[in-house]
Amino acid sequence: MIEPLRQAGKTAVIPPKANRKIQRSYDKELYKARHLVENFFCKLKLFRAIATRYDKTARNFLAAIHLASTVIWLI
């Protein structure tokens, strides 16, 4: 499953399960950064207008994302 990604020049970021017989290596710092980004998107989707794409125009949607991001950052 990882081999096609490696051939395409991609890097495995998710750590392997602890019970695997052959452990593969991964970049721990990159995984920490990826985890932060995923948590941010999870928090961003708690805002109903963002999760449902309430705004019709891209400009208003981007403004809502900026506003929600600022609120998340300040909390």
C-alpha positions, 0 to 999 in steps of 0.5 A: 500500500505504501509502495505506489506512494514511494514510487510517486515520490511521496513520504509516509507521514502516518506512523505504523501500528505498534503491532506490525511485524515490520515497522516502517520509518516515518518523519515524527516532526512532519507528523506533528505538523500534519496533526496540527493542521488536521486539528485546525480543520476539525475546529474550523468545521465546528462553525456551521456556516463553514461546514455547510458552505453557507455563503454563496460567493467565494469572497464571503466564504473566504471572509468567514474562514478568516473570521473563524480562524481568528476566533480559533486563534484567539481562544 
